[in-house]
Amino acid sequence: MKTSLRKIRVSRPAAHPTFPLTRKPSVSSAPAGKKRVLVIEDQSAVCDLVAEMIHAHPRCDLAGKGSDGESAVELALQLRPDILVLDVIMPGVGGIEVLRRLGGSLPAMKVLIFSGKQEPHIVRALMQAGIHGFVNKNGPLSELRKALEAIALGNTWFNEDFSRTVRQALASPAHLGEGVIDQLTPREREIAVLIAQSHSSKEVAGRLSISIKTAENHRANLMRKLGVRDVAGLVRFVVRQGLVDPTAE
């Protein structure tokens, strides 16, 4: 028996579209019903552990991850996640300053703090920033999973220990200088962080593309506003406000 063979037309797959290298990647959507989560954590092992937990979470999808304050601001504005899991003390700017820099740019984004820092003055600043949850790193990871579940459903998550600290923070008078931080301009806070990281006026000027004279004027204004007389006093203030990690080199 003869078998007839028919020619089969094979079409070539369409070429993938190409974009200029400078084009930002588009924001991908999460699977239906899932919340996109951005994780900012400077300890790589902890960051990977949290990322794996999010991958396995039925209500969440990992949008991205970063390891410092600068990348936190950039990634949040670029990826526009539903939930931001944020550490407080990190290299560069800290979590509280990240929230200040983001301001009201992402009103729909929920913020879950994952940190071992729970001092009253930090708690006060976090609550003023409008966070939606707090999980202490010293607790079990199941707490973070429960917090994500609650926030993904539109609720908040504050355990009794954190709530007790909030009550103490609100009942106690603010530490001298705590209110001053909100009087500083974003540029002044940025310069305060750089000075606290041991950058000279020349280095500050180079990083921010300003003149050395302008950097020195900002430095003098900072000292005056904060009521400090030397760099050591400025460093103590910046560290206390959670703007920099005192252990980072």
trRosetta pair geometry for C-beta under 8 A, 3 or more apart (Angstrom, degrees):
i j d omega theta_ij theta_ji phi_ij phi_ji
19 23 4.3 -77 157 45 122 149
20 23 5.0 113 65 -22 79 99
24 78 6.2 -136 -169 -144 134 110
25 78 8.0 62 57 167 81 118
27 78 7.5 173 -79 149 100 61
27 79 5.8 137 -121 -147 101 46
27 80 5.9 -11 -125 41 158 103
28 63 7.8 180 64 -133 88 77
29 36 7.6 -111 -153 -54 38 130
30 34 4.1 -119 147 89 124 101
30 35 6.5 53 47 130 167 4
30 36 4.5 -159 -42 -64 120 84
30 60 7.9 -75 -151 -171 151 35
30 61 3.8 162 -136 41 112 141
30 63 7.4 -69 -66 -74 105 90
30 82 7.7 -59 1 -3 141 127
31 34 4.8 52 64 12 80 129
31 61 6.1 144 18 -67 84 143
33 59 7.1 -87 142 -132 87 67
34 58 8.0 -133 -100 150 97 41
34 59 6.0 166 -124 180 64 35
34 60 5.9 131 -167 -126 94 7
34 61 4.4 75 137 -20 135 106
35 59 6.2 20 13 147 97 84
35 60 5.3 -35 64 -109 85 67
35 61 7.0 174 79 24 34 76
35 81 8.0 72 162 175 81 84
35 82 4.0 -114 -163 84 92 146
35 83 5.4 58 143 -8 126 112
35 151 7.9 -143 100 112 171 87
35 152 4.6 -148 6 -127 139 92
36 60 7.9 130 -103 -161 12 68
36 61 5.5 -36 -101 75 58 94
36 62 7.9 25 -156 142 63 9
36 63 3.9 68 175 -63 101 120
36 79 7.2 -147 145 158 131 106
36 81 4.7 -132 112 -140 94 75
36 82 5.0 116 48 5 70 94
36 83 7.3 173 88 28 45 74
37 54 5.2 -130 68 -144 141 140
37 60 5.0 11 -17 -167 130 116
37 61 6.8 157 15 71 84 39
37 62 5.9 -49 68 -109 91 44
37 63 5.9 172 62 7 31 93
37 81 5.9 82 -132 -173 15 133
37 82 7.0 -49 -70 61 54 86
37 83 4.6 -20 -109 72 81 104
37 84 7.7 165 -158 -88 61 22
37 85 6.2 31 -179 -12 108 107
37 148 7.2 -9 -97 -138 149 118
38 63 5.0 -50 -67 71 74 113
38 64 5.3 -2 -122 63 86 83
38 65 7.0 170 -166 -87 59 40
38 66 7.4 10 176 5 101 99
38 72 7.9 128 138 -143 123 68
38 75 5.8 159 -155 128 136 116
38 76 6.1 -175 81 -91 165 70
38 79 5.8 135 -79 83 126 141
38 81 4.0 -153 -14 -18 102 155
38 83 7.3 -178 27 92 66 54
38 84 5.1 -16 66 -114 102 69
38 85 7.0 -170 90 28 49 71
39 47 6.0 143 130 -151 122 81
39 50 5.2 156 -140 108 146 126
39 51 5.8 -130 32 -74 155 79
39 54 6.9 -143 -46 -19 127 149
39 62 7.1 -34 -4 -138 112 97
39 64 7.6 -157 33 102 68 45
39 65 4.3 -13 68 -113 95 93
39 66 7.5 173 94 28 54 58
39 85 4.7 -11 -112 65 69 115
40 65 7.1 174 -78 -160 38 59
40 66 4.8 -11 -113 68 82 93
40 67 7.3 -167 -159 -75 64 13
40 68 7.7 -92 -168 49 102 12
40 69 7.7 79 174 -94 138 37
40 71 7.1 168 -125 92 105 92
40 72 4.2 32 -116 -99 156 106
40 75 7.5 168 -78 58 105 134
40 84 7.0 5 3 -175 111 93
40 85 6.9 176 27 90 65 62
40 86 5.0 12 56 -117 114 66
40 87 6.1 -124 109 17 81 83
40 90 7.2 -43 150 -77 101 163
40 95 7.5 149 98 -103 127 94
40 98 7.4 155 109 -141 167 170
41 46 5.3 -118 159 100 139 104
41 47 3.9 -179 75 -82 112 87
41 50 6.3 116 -7 22 154 143
41 65 7.3 -36 31 -165 88 106
41 67 6.8 -35 86 -117 42 57
41 85 7.5 -19 -42 118 105 101
41 87 5.1 110 -112 -33 61 123
41 90 7.8 -144 -145 -100 25 119
41 114 7.0 -34 -88 85 114 123
42 47 7.7 168 40 -47 8 122
42 67 4.9 88 -118 -176 52 78
42 68 6.1 62 -95 -79 101 63
42 87 6.4 -101 3 59 85 158
42 90 4.5 160 -38 -137 125 87
42 91 5.7 133 -126 3 141 90
42 245 7.6 -63 31 -53 169 156
43 46 4.0 52 89 18 112 114
43 47 6.4 170 84 -18 55 87
44 47 5.5 -55 -143 37 31 115
44 48 6.2 30 159 -18 66 105
44 67 7.0 -13 -79 -108 75 129
45 48 6.0 -54 -149 36 28 109
45 49 6.4 30 152 -21 62 108
46 49 5.6 -55 -149 35 32 114
46 50 6.3 30 154 -17 66 105
46 137 7.4 -11 -144 -142 144 121
47 50 5.9 -56 -149 37 29 108
47 51 6.2 31 152 -21 64 108
47 65 5.6 120 180 179 114 136
47 67 6.7 -59 -61 -94 160 83
48 51 5.5 -53 -145 36 32 115
48 52 6.4 33 155 -20 65 103
49 52 5.9 -53 -151 34 29 110
49 53 6.6 31 150 -20 62 106
49 141 7.2 -98 149 -115 119 143
50 53 5.6 -55 -151 35 34 114
50 54 6.5 35 151 -20 66 104
50 85 6.4 -163 169 120 141 155
50 114 7.1 95 -107 135 147 174
50 144 6.9 -86 -123 155 95 156
51 54 5.7 -54 -150 34 32 111
51 55 6.5 39 150 -24 64 102
51 62 5.5 52 -153 -115 82 147
51 65 5.6 -51 -81 -56 123 146
52 55 5.5 -47 -150 30 35 117
52 56 6.6 22 155 -9 64 107
53 56 6.0 -65 -153 43 31 103
53 57 6.4 45 147 -42 66 102
53 141 6.6 -144 -90 170 151 121
53 144 6.8 58 121 102 159 120
53 145 6.2 -114 179 -82 123 95
54 57 5.3 -43 -146 13 36 120
54 60 4.9 -86 -158 118 82 127
54 61 7.3 90 155 -167 99 7
54 62 4.7 109 105 -70 128 90
54 148 7.2 -151 -105 -140 80 160
55 61 8.0 49 -112 -137 45 48
55 62 5.8 -25 -68 -14 74 121
57 60 4.0 18 88 38 130 105
57 145 6.7 -169 -101 -140 110 85
57 148 6.0 -51 -140 117 159 141
57 149 7.5 -144 -159 -71 116 77
57 152 8.0 173 150 -39 129 158
59 148 7.3 162 75 137 108 94
59 149 6.3 109 34 -121 140 61
59 152 4.2 113 133 139 130 157
59 153 7.4 -39 -160 -52 162 76
60 83 7.2 -55 -124 41 113 139
60 148 5.7 -36 -45 170 146 127
60 152 6.0 -109 -65 -86 88 140
62 65 7.1 -23 -170 -40 113 99
63 79 4.9 124 153 170 122 135
63 81 4.5 -166 39 -100 158 107
64 75 5.4 -145 105 -167 139 127
64 79 5.3 -141 13 -73 132 161
64 81 7.5 -131 34 -63 91 123
66 71 3.5 -170 -161 118 132 120
66 72 5.4 -166 82 -70 139 56
66 74 7.9 140 -104 61 156 93
66 75 5.0 -161 -39 -2 134 149
67 71 6.5 41 41 46 56 145
67 90 7.4 171 157 -162 50 120
67 91 7.5 16 135 38 87 113
68 71 5.3 87 59 17 76 101
68 72 6.9 -125 104 -16 39 93
68 90 5.2 167 -133 149 52 118
68 91 4.7 -54 -114 74 115 90
68 92 4.5 73 175 25 120 126
68 93 7.7 97 163 44 86 64
69 72 5.2 -51 -148 26 35 120
69 73 6.8 31 160 -16 66 98
69 90 5.4 153 -40 81 83 122
69 91 7.5 -146 5 87 87 50
69 92 4.5 -146 40 101 101 106
69 93 3.4 -135 114 72 159 80
69 94 6.1 -35 -74 -20 136 8
69 95 7.1 -139 -101 -70 98 37
69 97 6.2 23 -160 79 146 106
69 98 4.9 -139 -148 -67 89 103
70 73 6.3 -55 -158 32 32 105
70 74 6.5 22 151 -10 65 112
70 92 5.2 -75 -17 165 97 161
70 93 6.6 111 -52 23 65 103
71 74 5.5 -59 -143 45 37 111
71 75 5.6 31 162 -16 74 112
72 75 6.3 -58 -138 41 21 103
72 76 6.1 21 162 -20 60 112
72 84 7.7 85 -166 -165 99 124
72 86 6.5 75 -146 -123 139 106
72 90 7.8 109 -27 67 133 163
72 95 7.6 -115 177 -113 176 64
72 98 4.6 -21 102 -136 136 140
73 76 6.0 -59 -145 36 24 110
73 77 6.5 15 161 -11 61 110
73 98 5.8 -148 -60 -144 85 80
73 101 5.1 -34 -108 105 135 132
73 102 6.2 -154 -125 -65 80 83
74 77 6.3 -66 -153 40 25 104
74 78 6.1 14 156 -12 65 116
75 78 5.6 -62 -140 44 31 108
75 79 5.4 2 173 4 72 117
76 79 6.7 -61 -122 50 19 90
76 80 7.3 76 171 -84 52 32
76 81 6.7 -75 -129 20 66 97
76 84 5.9 6 -109 -98 117 134
76 98 7.9 114 -4 175 146 108
76 102 6.0 -35 104 -106 147 130
76 105 8.0 102 121 91 109 122
76 106 6.3 -105 161 -16 105 155
76 109 7.0 53 -165 -139 108 169
77 80 7.2 12 -168 -64 22 72
77 102 7.4 -160 -61 -121 90 88
77 105 6.3 -28 -104 141 95 144
77 106 7.4 -136 -96 -49 54 116
80 106 6.2 -175 -133 -121 73 117
80 109 7.2 -130 -165 -69 57 115
81 84 5.8 129 73 -69 124 70
81 109 6.2 73 80 -128 68 109
82 108 7.3 -56 -130 132 61 99
82 109 6.7 -179 -167 -122 19 60
82 110 6.6 8 151 22 66 96
82 152 7.7 66 120 -119 131 70
83 109 7.1 159 -94 -165 19 72
83 110 4.9 -23 -109 70 73 99
83 111 7.7 163 -160 -86 60 21
83 112 6.1 14 -176 -1 106 113
83 148 7.0 103 149 -136 166 81
83 151 5.8 102 -115 122 128 129
83 152 6.9 -53 -44 -78 143 72
84 109 5.7 38 -15 169 107 119
84 110 7.2 -177 23 89 70 47
84 111 5.1 -18 65 -112 103 68
84 112 7.0 175 85 29 50 68
85 112 5.0 -23 -105 76 67 104
85 114 5.4 18 -178 -6 95 125
85 144 7.8 52 -138 -159 133 113
85 148 7.8 -22 -78 -88 122 104
86 95 4.7 130 149 -138 111 118
86 98 6.5 -156 -154 81 139 146
86 99 7.6 135 113 -55 169 98
86 111 6.2 -23 15 -161 126 95
86 112 7.2 144 20 77 73 50
86 113 5.7 -42 74 -108 85 58
86 114 6.9 147 67 25 30 78
86 115 8.0 -17 112 -44 63 108
87 90 5.3 112 89 -58 117 107
87 95 5.6 -155 99 -56 43 127
87 113 7.7 94 -122 -161 18 70
87 114 6.1 -49 -83 79 62 78
87 115 5.3 121 -153 -88 59 91
88 94 5.8 14 165 179 56 109
88 95 4.1 -87 -115 32 39 127
88 96 6.5 32 -149 -29 86 85
88 113 6.3 36 -56 -161 95 115
88 115 4.0 40 2 -119 104 160
88 117 4.7 -103 72 50 144 128
88 122 6.3 48 -167 -171 152 131
88 126 7.5 -60 -102 -77 119 122
88 242 5.4 -51 169 -165 103 130
89 94 5.6 -25 -108 -126 40 113
89 95 7.4 -53 -28 1 28 99
89 115 6.9 114 11 -148 79 118
89 117 5.7 109 -19 -30 112 140
89 242 6.3 -103 -78 -150 77 83
89 244 8.0 34 -148 132 78 26
89 245 4.7 106 172 -100 91 85
89 246 8.0 -44 -155 12 128 72
90 93 7.5 11 74 88 99 42
90 94 5.8 145 32 -119 76 52
90 95 6.6 97 0 -44 111 78
90 245 6.0 -119 97 -43 8 121
91 245 5.8 -51 -77 24 41 131
91 248 4.6 150 -105 -132 78 152
92 193 7.2 40 -179 166 52 136
92 244 7.4 -128 125 -118 14 79
93 97 4.1 -106 -178 88 112 135
93 98 6.2 144 115 -56 113 72
93 101 7.4 54 132 -18 162 137
93 190 7.8 -46 -76 -112 126 64
93 193 5.5 -39 -88 -121 79 161
93 243 6.0 -48 -145 -172 69 73
93 244 7.1 -58 -113 -80 31 65
94 97 5.3 94 57 15 67 101
94 98 7.1 -113 112 -11 38 92
94 241 7.9 168 45 113 139 72
94 242 4.5 -149 120 149 160 74
94 243 5.0 -149 17 -141 109 16
94 244 6.1 -115 -36 -51 101 18
94 245 7.0 142 -85 -48 96 68
95 98 5.2 -47 -148 28 37 119
95 99 6.7 35 156 -17 66 100
95 113 6.6 109 149 -126 154 99
95 115 6.9 -117 12 -65 156 140
95 242 6.9 -45 49 151 78 120
96 99 5.9 -54 -157 34 33 109
96 100 6.6 34 146 -19 64 105
96 122 7.1 -126 -55 -147 134 78
96 125 5.0 9 -135 135 137 131
96 126 6.6 -95 -98 -75 95 67
96 129 6.5 -150 -142 -47 71 148
96 241 6.8 -129 81 157 146 78
96 242 4.7 85 8 91 128 121
96 243 6.9 -77 67 -79 105 58
97 100 5.3 -50 -148 36 40 115
97 101 6.2 38 154 -19 69 104
97 189 6.2 176 -133 157 115 131
97 193 7.2 58 -127 -68 173 136
97 242 7.7 -168 -17 106 87 79
97 243 4.9 71 -42 -128 131 81
98 101 5.9 -58 -150 37 29 108
98 102 6.4 24 154 -16 64 107
99 102 5.8 -53 -143 38 32 109
99 111 6.7 39 -104 -125 117 164
99 126 7.9 109 16 -128 163 58
99 129 4.2 43 131 -165 148 137
99 130 7.8 176 -176 48 130 80
99 131 7.6 -67 -106 -68 154 88
100 103 6.8 20 174 -67 37 68
100 129 7.1 -84 -59 -111 65 112
100 186 7.4 176 133 -105 106 87
100 189 7.1 -30 105 103 148 175
101 186 6.5 102 -108 -138 77 118
102 105 5.2 -112 -176 37 66 112
102 106 6.1 -40 178 20 118 103
102 109 8.0 -70 166 64 144 144
104 107 5.7 17 -172 -72 82 91
106 109 3.9 19 136 0 118 125
110 132 4.4 -45 -163 29 94 158
110 133 7.6 38 162 5 108 103
110 151 5.0 164 138 -176 150 116
111 129 7.4 -58 78 124 161 109
111 130 7.3 95 33 102 127 71
111 131 4.6 -92 95 -128 110 72
111 132 5.6 130 54 14 58 88
111 133 7.6 -172 103 37 51 70
112 131 7.3 117 -101 -174 21 101
112 132 6.3 -52 -71 74 65 89
112 133 4.3 -10 -120 69 83 111
112 134 7.5 -175 -165 -76 59 27
112 135 6.8 19 172 1 102 104
112 144 8.0 109 151 -147 134 78
112 147 5.7 127 -148 141 130 121
112 148 6.9 -33 -64 -84 175 64
112 151 5.7 -104 -66 -29 119 165
112 157 7.2 18 -124 51 106 117
113 126 6.0 -24 -44 -148 159 139
113 131 5.4 -12 -21 -152 109 153
113 133 6.9 -169 27 97 67 57
113 134 4.6 -8 64 -113 106 74
113 135 7.1 177 92 29 58 61
114 135 5.1 -8 -110 67 72 101
114 137 6.3 86 165 -72 76 84
114 144 6.2 33 -113 -112 121 118
115 118 7.4 158 102 -56 95 71
115 134 7.6 -52 39 -155 91 90
115 136 7.2 -46 83 -124 48 47
115 137 6.1 -50 176 -21 13 106
116 136 6.3 72 -115 -167 47 77
116 137 4.2 -59 -59 44 86 114
116 138 5.5 89 -124 -33 97 94
117 122 5.2 -53 141 122 110 172
117 242 6.7 140 135 -112 159 119
118 122 6.9 -132 -136 76 13 120
118 123 6.2 39 -167 -61 59 110
118 134 7.8 113 -109 164 99 135
118 136 6.1 -22 -51 -102 134 112
118 161 7.8 -1 -178 136 159 103
118 162 6.7 -111 -141 -109 122 77
118 165 5.6 -91 166 -109 101 172
119 122 4.8 82 61 12 83 106
119 123 6.9 -154 90 -9 38 90
120 123 5.5 -57 -142 39 31 113
120 124 6.2 36 158 -24 66 104
120 165 6.2 -150 -91 -176 66 86
120 168 5.5 -98 -102 108 121 100
120 169 3.8 174 -162 -93 87 86
120 172 6.1 20 165 49 158 135
121 124 5.6 -46 -147 31 32 116
121 125 6.7 32 153 -17 62 104
121 169 7.1 177 -66 -134 27 109
121 174 7.5 96 -118 -151 91 69
121 175 5.3 -25 -93 8 134 126
121 178 5.8 -132 -148 -105 110 130
121 240 6.8 -5 99 167 152 92
121 241 7.8 -87 140 -106 119 45
122 125 5.8 -54 -151 37 34 110
122 126 6.3 34 152 -20 66 107
122 242 5.2 96 -115 -50 104 140
123 126 5.7 -55 -146 36 31 112
123 127 6.4 29 157 -17 65 106
123 134 7.9 10 -124 -104 87 169
123 162 7.2 177 -128 -163 124 80
123 165 5.0 -173 -74 131 169 112
123 166 5.7 -135 160 -86 126 60
123 169 4.8 -150 85 -43 113 157
124 127 6.0 -58 -150 37 28 108
124 128 6.4 28 152 -19 63 108
124 169 4.3 -159 -61 170 93 128
124 170 7.2 155 -107 -68 95 58
124 174 7.0 178 149 -110 166 90
124 178 7.2 18 93 -179 138 144
125 128 5.6 -56 -149 37 32 113
125 129 6.4 32 151 -21 64 106
125 178 7.6 -132 -66 -164 101 104
125 181 7.8 -7 -115 74 124 151
125 241 7.2 115 -79 -161 161 72
125 242 6.8 -172 69 33 153 131
126 129 5.5 -56 -151 34 33 113
126 131 5.0 -18 170 -2 93 134
126 134 6.9 73 139 -84 151 125
127 130 7.7 56 177 -66 35 26
127 131 6.8 -73 -92 32 36 94
127 166 6.1 106 -66 -131 146 108
127 169 7.5 151 12 93 136 142
131 134 6.5 69 121 -59 141 88
132 151 5.5 102 122 -122 125 113
132 156 5.0 -131 -173 -116 69 84
132 157 7.4 49 135 24 73 73
133 147 4.8 137 169 -167 145 112
133 150 6.9 134 -94 82 139 117
133 151 5.4 -91 -16 -62 140 123
133 156 5.7 -178 -70 -169 78 65
133 157 3.7 28 -128 55 118 89
133 158 6.4 -150 -134 -58 54 63
134 147 8.0 -133 65 -130 19 146
134 157 7.4 -160 35 101 44 78
134 158 5.7 40 35 -113 95 78
134 159 7.8 -108 83 19 84 79
134 162 4.8 154 82 -138 127 158
135 139 6.7 -114 -178 55 80 124
135 143 5.0 153 -144 123 109 107
135 144 4.8 123 150 -87 169 70
135 147 5.0 -115 -57 -13 120 158
135 157 7.2 3 -59 117 91 123
135 159 7.9 77 -111 -8 58 114
136 139 4.8 89 76 -7 92 105
136 143 7.4 -6 46 105 69 159
136 159 8.0 -78 3 40 102 130
136 161 7.1 -40 -15 93 141 135
136 162 7.2 -169 -39 -64 102 104
139 143 4.7 21 116 3 129 152
139 159 8.0 116 -85 15 169 162
140 143 5.6 121 72 -12 71 93
141 144 5.5 -44 -166 30 57 113
141 145 6.6 58 140 -20 74 101
142 145 5.3 -51 -150 36 42 116
142 146 6.3 43 151 -20 69 103
143 146 5.8 -55 -150 37 31 110
143 147 6.3 32 152 -21 65 107
143 159 7.0 -41 -147 -46 121 139
144 147 5.5 -53 -145 36 32 113
144 148 6.4 35 155 -19 65 104
145 148 5.9 -52 -149 35 29 111
145 149 6.5 33 151 -21 62 106
146 149 5.5 -53 -151 34 33 116
146 150 6.4 32 153 -19 66 105
146 157 6.8 149 117 -138 83 139
147 150 5.8 -54 -149 35 32 110
147 151 6.2 22 158 -11 67 109
147 157 3.8 180 -130 101 78 162
148 151 6.0 -59 -141 43 29 104
148 152 5.9 32 158 -23 66 110
149 152 5.9 -56 -145 35 24 112
149 153 6.6 15 156 -12 60 111
150 153 6.0 -68 -156 40 28 106
150 155 4.4 -77 178 78 86 112
150 156 6.8 -23 137 96 120 14
150 157 4.3 127 67 -65 143 108
151 154 7.6 85 -173 -48 34 9
151 155 6.6 -101 -83 69 33 60
151 156 7.0 41 -92 -115 79 32
151 157 6.1 -76 -43 -4 91 111
158 162 4.8 -119 -166 88 86 123
158 163 5.2 109 134 -62 113 88
158 166 7.3 7 -177 -20 145 142
159 162 5.4 91 56 14 69 100
159 163 7.0 -132 103 -6 33 95
160 163 5.4 -56 -143 40 33 114
160 164 6.3 40 155 -26 66 102
161 164 5.8 -52 -153 29 28 113
161 165 6.9 27 149 -16 61 104
162 165 5.6 -54 -153 36 38 112
162 166 6.4 43 148 -24 67 101
163 166 5.4 -47 -150 31 35 116
163 167 6.6 37 151 -19 64 101
164 167 5.8 -52 -153 33 33 111
164 168 6.5 32 149 -17 65 105
165 168 5.5 -54 -148 38 35 112
165 169 6.1 37 153 -22 67 106
166 169 5.7 -54 -146 36 30 112
166 170 6.3 23 158 -14 65 108
167 170 6.0 -58 -145 40 28 106
167 171 6.1 23 157 -17 64 113
168 171 5.8 -62 -143 40 28 108
168 172 6.0 15 163 -12 67 112
169 172 6.3 -61 -139 40 24 100
174 178 4.3 -127 177 57 109 135
174 179 6.0 78 123 -38 156 93
175 178 4.8 99 60 -36 77 115
175 240 7.4 -109 106 162 152 136
177 180 4.9 -47 -159 20 57 125
177 181 7.5 70 152 -35 74 84
177 226 6.2 42 -139 -156 116 77
177 227 7.0 -129 -91 43 103 112
177 237 5.8 -100 158 -130 149 110
177 240 7.8 69 91 85 126 138
178 181 6.6 -40 -173 4 38 110
178 241 7.5 159 -124 -100 63 90
179 182 6.3 -52 -173 31 53 107
179 183 7.3 50 137 -19 71 107
180 183 5.3 -61 -160 33 49 115
180 184 7.0 56 146 -31 74 94
180 225 6.1 145 -171 152 117 91
180 226 5.9 134 133 -107 152 59
180 227 7.8 -130 -85 5 162 100
181 184 5.9 -45 -161 16 39 114
181 189 7.3 65 -165 -101 81 113
181 241 5.4 143 -92 -131 146 143
183 225 6.4 -162 103 -168 117 125
184 188 4.1 -131 -170 92 97 124
184 189 5.0 119 117 -56 129 83
184 192 7.0 -17 -165 -18 159 140
184 222 7.3 38 -122 -117 120 83
184 225 6.5 134 -84 120 84 154
185 188 4.6 97 51 4 77 103
185 189 7.2 -144 91 -4 41 83
186 189 5.8 -55 -148 37 33 109
186 190 6.3 36 152 -22 65 106
187 190 5.5 -52 -148 35 33 115
187 191 6.4 31 154 -16 66 105
187 208 7.6 96 -151 -156 96 144
187 218 6.9 -98 133 -128 102 137
188 191 5.8 -54 -146 39 32 109
188 192 6.2 39 152 -25 64 104
188 218 6.1 -162 -108 -164 70 100
188 221 6.8 -91 -116 101 122 115
188 222 5.7 166 -166 -85 101 95
188 225 7.5 23 179 37 151 155
189 192 5.4 -50 -147 32 33 117
189 193 6.6 37 153 -21 64 101
189 243 6.9 -145 -173 -129 97 142
190 193 5.9 -53 -156 31 31 111
190 194 6.7 27 149 -15 64 106
190 208 7.1 119 123 -96 128 128
191 194 5.6 -54 -148 38 37 111
191 195 6.2 37 154 -19 69 104
191 204 5.9 59 -137 -162 87 133
191 208 7.3 -30 -83 -39 88 157
191 215 6.9 178 -134 -146 126 75
191 218 4.8 26 88 135 178 135
191 219 6.8 -123 154 -72 128 65
191 222 6.6 -140 97 -50 113 142
192 195 5.9 -54 -147 37 29 110
192 196 6.3 30 154 -19 63 108
192 222 5.6 171 -83 -143 95 143
192 234 6.5 -142 -148 -177 86 108
192 237 7.8 -71 -170 94 128 110
192 238 5.3 178 151 -90 103 119
192 243 6.9 17 106 117 111 164
193 196 5.7 -58 -149 38 30 112
193 197 6.4 22 153 -14 64 109
193 238 6.3 160 -94 -157 50 135
193 243 5.4 -124 -91 149 97 117
193 244 5.6 149 -143 -60 84 111
194 197 5.7 -61 -149 41 32 107
194 199 4.4 -48 169 45 89 138
194 203 7.4 -167 173 109 117 97
194 204 4.9 125 119 -108 143 94
194 207 6.5 -175 -123 61 144 151
194 208 7.8 -103 -30 -35 164 114
195 198 7.8 61 176 -64 34 13
195 199 6.3 -88 -87 58 32 82
195 204 6.9 1 -64 -75 75 137
195 219 6.4 130 -86 -117 143 101
195 222 7.5 169 18 85 156 162
195 231 6.3 -137 165 -137 107 100
195 234 5.9 -23 112 125 129 143
195 235 7.7 -126 119 -70 85 76
195 238 7.9 169 75 -37 89 154
196 234 6.4 -135 -75 125 84 92
196 235 4.7 136 -131 -115 83 70
196 238 4.1 -102 -71 73 154 157
196 239 6.9 175 -163 -45 136 78
196 243 7.2 108 37 92 159 113
196 244 5.2 -177 109 12 134 154
197 244 6.4 -158 -63 -134 90 149
197 248 7.9 -31 -119 98 100 110
199 203 4.1 -127 -168 95 93 125
199 204 5.2 122 123 -59 119 77
199 207 7.1 -24 -167 -5 155 140
200 203 4.7 95 50 8 74 101
200 204 7.0 -132 97 -5 38 87
201 204 5.6 -51 -145 36 33 114
201 205 6.3 37 154 -22 64 105
201 212 5.5 80 133 -160 105 83
201 215 4.5 145 -165 111 81 121
201 216 5.0 24 -144 -70 147 79
201 219 6.3 -75 -97 -23 104 147
202 205 5.7 -53 -150 34 29 113
202 206 6.5 28 152 -18 63 106
202 212 5.6 -9 -96 -109 61 116
202 215 7.7 180 -64 68 19 156
203 206 5.6 -53 -148 36 33 112
203 207 6.3 31 156 -18 66 107
204 207 6.0 -58 -148 37 29 108
204 208 6.2 -4 165 8 65 115
204 210 7.8 -30 128 57 81 107
204 215 4.4 138 94 -148 115 132
204 218 7.9 -141 143 68 142 130
204 219 7.8 134 53 -59 167 110
205 208 6.6 -76 -141 52 22 90
205 209 7.9 57 168 -119 55 2
205 210 5.2 -107 -140 79 69 70
205 211 6.0 -36 -145 145 126 15
205 212 4.6 -67 -44 -82 162 53
205 214 7.0 119 -114 61 98 90
205 215 4.3 -100 -64 -26 86 139
206 209 7.6 21 -171 -72 26 42
208 215 7.3 143 50 -90 126 103
210 214 4.4 -98 162 82 116 135
210 215 5.8 141 93 -53 113 83
211 214 4.6 99 58 4 82 101
211 215 7.1 -144 97 -4 46 85
212 215 5.5 -53 -151 36 36 114
212 216 6.3 35 151 -19 67 105
213 216 5.7 -55 -148 37 31 110
213 217 6.4 34 152 -21 65 104
214 217 5.6 -52 -148 34 33 113
214 218 6.5 36 153 -19 65 102
215 218 5.7 -52 -151 34 32 112
215 219 6.4 35 149 -22 63 106
216 219 5.4 -51 -149 33 34 116
216 220 6.5 35 153 -19 65 102
217 220 5.8 -52 -149 35 33 110
217 221 6.4 32 153 -18 65 106
218 221 5.7 -57 -148 38 31 111
218 222 6.3 36 152 -24 65 105
219 222 5.7 -52 -151 31 30 114
219 223 6.7 31 152 -19 63 103
220 223 5.8 -53 -152 33 33 112
220 224 6.5 30 152 -18 65 107
221 224 5.7 -57 -149 38 33 111
221 225 6.1 29 157 -17 68 108
222 225 6.0 -57 -142 39 28 106
222 226 5.9 8 166 -2 66 116
222 234 6.5 53 132 -123 119 125
223 226 6.4 -68 -140 48 21 98
223 228 5.5 -102 -144 74 68 77
223 229 6.8 76 -169 -113 115 20
223 233 7.9 81 -134 80 82 119
223 234 6.7 -64 -92 -69 73 116
224 227 7.6 23 178 -70 27 40
226 233 7.4 156 120 131 120 104
226 234 6.5 103 79 -108 158 73
226 237 5.5 -19 -164 -101 136 177
228 233 3.1 179 -156 116 119 128
228 234 5.3 177 89 -58 153 64
228 236 7.9 166 -116 50 141 102
228 237 6.4 -119 -44 -21 143 133
229 233 6.0 81 38 8 58 149
230 233 5.4 105 58 7 67 99
230 234 7.4 -125 108 -1 41 91
231 234 5.3 -55 -151 38 40 115
231 235 6.1 44 151 -23 71 102
232 235 5.7 -51 -148 34 31 112
232 236 6.5 33 153 -20 63 103
233 236 5.7 -51 -149 33 33 112
233 237 6.6 33 152 -18 64 105
234 237 5.8 -56 -153 35 32 112
234 238 6.3 28 154 -17 67 108
235 238 5.8 -56 -144 38 31 109
235 239 6.2 28 159 -17 66 108
236 239 6.0 -57 -145 39 27 108
236 240 6.2 27 157 -20 63 111
237 240 5.8 -59 -148 37 27 111
237 241 6.4 20 157 -14 64 110
238 241 5.9 -61 -149 39 28 108
238 243 4.7 -77 -170 57 80 123
238 244 5.5 25 141 14 111 110
239 242 7.8 43 174 -68 34 25
239 243 7.5 -88 -77 47 22 78
239 244 6.1 -58 -91 66 62 90
239 246 4.7 47 -135 -70 128 110
244 248 6.9 -115 173 43 89 121
245 248 4.0 79 83 -14 112 111
